[in-house]
Amino acid sequence: MSESRHARQVALPVIGAEGQRRLSRATVAVVGLGALGSVEAEWLVRAGVGRLLLVDRDVVETTNLQRQVLYTEDDAARGRPKAEAAAARLRAVDSAVDLVPLALDLGPEAAEERLAEADLLLDGTDNFETRYLLNDLAVATRRPWVYAGAVGIHGAVAAFPVGTGCLRCLWPEPPPPGATPTCRDAGVLGPAVGAVASLAAAQAVRLLVGDAPEAPRLLHLDAWSLEVHAVAVPRDPECPACGARRFPWLDGERGRAEAEPVCGSEAVQLPADGARPDLVAGARRLAGRVEGLETTAGLVRWRHRGLELYLFADGRVLVRGTRDVGRARSALARTLGC
């Protein structure tokens, strides 16, 4: 009889048979399935985590393929939602893992409702608004989470066990728009992101097997010069989140509310406006009026004057081919009348 799939991992003293059982019973929410999240999700599937909630609001583009390791040219050509494409790829890695694709923009209501069963929250995002929402959710509901971020040749990762410091002990407020580089203007080295994501996945496994550090540490990595340093993140008794227990991102007082260009993409996201759409009815309205009309269970896709538009089941619209919010809104109004 051949050895079990996870034999080499069970042999590790820090995991062992009991740790592997804990992993198999765990549910992890991977929020963001781009360069960070695609690596994180694959490592957790290969580690034997029993259930993954795969959350992403975007679709696969050709420019993603340089660093987002779960996706193929076919995914990009079809404009598949990343959550669905990631789940399909990961099922081929381990069919025993329960994979739940969630193609949605994670706002406060969705975070509380759709991530309620997660034992751990894992950051694969590219924006601070979602990270601060995850921090609010983790502290408010007493769940561990792992922060990760990378751009250019640099990255950072920190694990936040329950009852220790949190992201707002480190940074009480997110940086203002434009204050930090993005992968669009600073570029991104794929292996640098992969290294950060691998470290984040390792910290997630550590927390899940019950070996939580006493206090968080933030690790900075320069993948080009091989410089690494870590700093302690002591709990701040005056912290707005874990100290004063104020959660403005989770309460909906802070966060995204307007249309915005998508980081690293030639695309604009238009937020949901009102009730969830009837995708079947929307497709009927578009039939015969637009090019390339396609309908799946989770979205309607069509083309208009060089742009690709995606209407998702949660009411969001993604417009690819521009970063001009006005042009994106005009294309939606001309085709769907919204």
DOMARBA-131714 format. One line per 5 residues: number of its first residue (from 1); for each residue z, x, y of C-alpha. Coordinates in steps of 0.2 Angstrom, whole numbers, plus 5000, padded with zeros to 4 digits. Layout:
residues N
NUM = Z/X/Y  ... .
end
This chain:
residues 338
1 = 5000/5000/5000  4995/5007/5017  5008/5010/5030  5012/4996/5043  5002/4996/5059 .
6 = 5018/5001/5069  5025/5014/5057  5023/5029/5069  5032/5019/5083  5046/5013/5072 .
11 = 5049/5031/5067  5054/5035/5085  5073/5035/5086  5072/5026/5103  5064/5011/5095 .
16 = 5067/5010/5076  5065/4995/5066  5077/4984/5077  5067/4989/5092  5051/4984/5084 .
21 = 5058/4967/5080  5063/4965/5098  5046/4969/5103  5038/4956/5091  5049/4943/5098 .
26 = 5046/4947/5116  5035/4938/5129  5028/4948/5143  5019/4942/5159  5006/4955/5164 .
31 = 5001/4950/5182  4985/4957/5188  4972/4963/5175  4963/4976/5185  4964/4995/5183 .
36 = 4983/4994/5180  4985/4978/5171  4971/4981/5159  4979/4997/5153  4996/4990/5153 .
41 = 4991/4975/5143  4982/4985/5129  4997/4997/5127  5008/4982/5125  4997/4973/5112 .
46 = 4996/4990/5102  5015/4991/5103  5017/4974/5095  5024/4964/5109  5023/4946/5102 .
51 = 5016/4936/5116  5007/4941/5132  5004/4930/5147  4988/4937/5155  4987/4932/5173 .
56 = 4973/4936/5185  4963/4927/5199  4947/4937/5199  4931/4939/5189  4924/4955/5181 .
61 = 4911/4965/5193  4901/4980/5189  4912/4991/5201  4927/4987/5190  4920/4996/5175 .
66 = 4924/5014/5182  4942/5011/5179  4946/4994/5171  4946/4998/5153  4946/4981/5145 .
71 = 4929/4976/5151  4910/4978/5147  4894/4977/5156  4891/4960/5148  4908/4953/5155 .
76 = 4902/4959/5173  4884/4951/5170  4892/4935/5165  4906/4936/5179  4919/4931/5166 .
81 = 4937/4928/5173  4947/4944/5169  4960/4934/5160  4948/4927/5148  4938/4943/5145 .
86 = 4955/4953/5143  4961/4940/5130  4945/4941/5120  4945/4960/5120  4964/4961/5115 .
91 = 4962/4948/5101  4950/4961/5093  4964/4974/5094  4978/4964/5086  4974/4946/5081 .
96 = 4993/4943/5077  4998/4944/5096  4999/4928/5105  4988/4930/5120  4988/4917/5134 .
101 = 4975/4919/5147  4979/4912/5164  4965/4913/5177  4975/4908/5192  4981/4915/5209 .
106 = 5000/4917/5207  5009/4907/5220  5027/4902/5220  5025/4886/5210  5013/4894/5197 .
111 = 5025/4909/5196  5040/4898/5192  5031/4886/5180  5019/4897/5171  5030/4913/5169 .
116 = 5046/4903/5164  5045/4910/5146  5042/4928/5150  5056/4940/5146  5049/4953/5157 .
121 = 5037/4954/5172  5024/4968/5173  5015/4972/5189  4997/4975/5187  4992/4969/5205 .
126 = 4984/4976/5220  4994/4968/5234  5011/4968/5240  5012/4949/5243  5012/4946/5224 .
131 = 5023/4961/5220  5037/4954/5232  5034/4937/5224  5037/4945/5207  5053/4954/5214 .
136 = 5060/4937/5220  5056/4929/5204  5064/4943/5194  5080/4944/5204  5082/4925/5206 .
141 = 5080/4922/5187  5089/4938/5181  5074/4945/5172  5068/4964/5172  5052/4969/5179 .
146 = 5041/4984/5181  5033/4989/5198  5017/5000/5197  5004/5005/5211  4990/5017/5212 .
151 = 4976/5022/5224  4966/5037/5226  4974/5051/5215  4991/5045/5218  5002/5032/5210 .
156 = 5020/5026/5208  5030/5016/5195  5048/5009/5194  5058/4999/5182  5071/4987/5188 .
161 = 5083/4981/5175  5094/4966/5178  5108/4968/5189  5102/4984/5197  5093/4988/5213 .
166 = 5076/4979/5217  5060/4983/5226  5068/4976/5242  5082/4989/5241  5068/5002/5242 .
171 = 5056/4993/5254  5065/4978/5263  5048/4972/5270  5030/4975/5264  5019/4986/5274 .
176 = 5009/4977/5287  4991/4974/5284  4980/4989/5285  4995/5001/5285  4992/5007/5267 .
181 = 4975/5013/5259  4966/5002/5247  4954/5007/5233  4940/5001/5243  4943/5014/5258 .
186 = 4952/5028/5249  4943/5027/5232  4952/5028/5215  4952/5040/5201  4952/5030/5185 .
191 = 4963/5042/5175  4976/5042/5189  4978/5023/5187  4978/5025/5169  4992/5037/5169 .
196 = 5003/5026/5180  4999/5011/5170  5004/5020/5154  5020/5025/5162  5023/5007/5167 .
201 = 5020/5001/5149  5032/5014/5142  5045/5007/5154  5042/4989/5149  5044/4994/5131 .
206 = 5060/5003/5135  5067/4988/5143  5061/4976/5129  5070/4986/5115  5086/4986/5125 .
211 = 5087/5003/5132  5088/4999/5150  5092/5013/5163  5108/5011/5173  5099/5012/5189 .
216 = 5081/5011/5195  5071/5027/5199  5054/5027/5208  5042/5040/5201  5028/5047/5211 .
221 = 5013/5055/5203  4998/5065/5209  4986/5066/5195  4975/5079/5203  4988/5093/5206 .
226 = 5000/5087/5192  5014/5085/5204  5028/5073/5199  5044/5068/5207  5056/5054/5206 .
231 = 5069/5047/5218  5084/5036/5214  5084/5018/5220  5102/5013/5223  5107/4995/5225 .
236 = 5109/4991/5243  5123/4978/5246  5114/4972/5261  5097/4970/5252  5089/4953/5257 .
241 = 5085/4949/5239  5098/4956/5226  5112/4957/5240  5110/4941/5251  5099/4932/5237 .
246 = 5086/4926/5249  5069/4923/5241  5056/4919/5254  5041/4923/5244  5047/4912/5229 .
251 = 5052/4899/5241  5035/4899/5249  5040/4905/5266  5031/4921/5265  5014/4926/5256 .
256 = 4996/4922/5257  4990/4906/5264  4973/4910/5272  4956/4915/5265  4955/4934/5263 .
261 = 4943/4947/5256  4948/4953/5239  4954/4971/5238  4941/4983/5231  4928/4970/5229 .
266 = 4913/4963/5239  4921/4946/5238  4932/4933/5247  4945/4921/5240  4946/4904/5248 .
271 = 4963/4896/5243  4966/4880/5235  4966/4865/5247  4975/4850/5240  4974/4843/5222 .
276 = 4966/4852/5208  4947/4849/5207  4938/4839/5194  4926/4853/5188  4915/4841/5178 .
281 = 4912/4830/5194  4910/4846/5204  4896/4852/5193  4887/4835/5194  4887/4836/5213 .
286 = 4880/4854/5212  4867/4850/5199  4849/4851/5205  4855/4858/5222  4860/4876/5218 .
291 = 4854/4890/5206  4862/4898/5191  4874/4883/5188  4886/4886/5174  4902/4877/5168 .
296 = 4916/4883/5157  4933/4875/5153  4941/4885/5167  4928/4886/5181  4911/4881/5188 .
301 = 4899/4895/5194  4883/4894/5205  4873/4905/5217  4868/4901/5235  4858/4912/5246 .
306 = 4863/4929/5238  4881/4924/5235  4889/4919/5219  4903/4906/5220  4916/4902/5207 .
311 = 4927/4886/5208  4942/4888/5197  4953/4875/5189  4967/4878/5201  4956/4874/5216 .
316 = 4953/4892/5222  4935/4897/5226  4929/4915/5224  4914/4920/5234  4905/4936/5228 .
321 = 4893/4946/5238  4902/4946/5255  4918/4951/5264  4914/4939/5278  4926/4924/5277 .
326 = 4915/4914/5288  4900/4916/5278  4910/4912/5262  4916/4896/5269  4899/4891/5275 .
331 = 4892/4894/5258  4905/4883/5250  4902/4869/5263  4883/4869/5261  4884/4868/5243 .
336 = 4900/4858/5238  4903/4850/5254  4921/4857/5255 .
end
